[in-house]
Amino acid sequence: MKYLLWLLKAAIFFTLFAFALNNQQDATVHFFFGTAWTAPLVLIVLAAFALGLIVGVLGMVPRWLKHRSAAREVQAGKHAAPAATTPSTVENSTSAAAPQPSSSIISPSDLHGI
């Protein structure tokens, strides 16, 4: 399995290397206000990929932070739960009408982004 994975990585590398060698001609990207950038095509494709990667990661940061804080709340609740089960809190919890949902619960519609 280790050799198969190494072979797959080598095949991907050589495919990308061949792509770079076959696309060395210059290409021009025209921006706003008459500005232009002339560079090898493979460099433009790499820059577009990197820009898309950065935009995607920045778009996911708020969601990651939300899930991270929710996980911390759940973890803090697990550590605090054994200490909070004194006889007085058990009596008070049985007299409550209905348990209130926790704010750290993430709804299924919230997991998929948009």
FENMO-V698159 format. One record per helix or strand of 3 or more residues. SS is the DSSP state (h for helix, s for strand). FROM is the first residue (numbers start at 1). TO is the last residue. Records with the same first field share a line. If there is no record, write none. Layout:
SS->FROM-TO ; FROM-TO
This chain:
h->2-22 ; 32-34 ; 41-81 ; 87-95 ; 108-110
s->26-30 ; 36-40
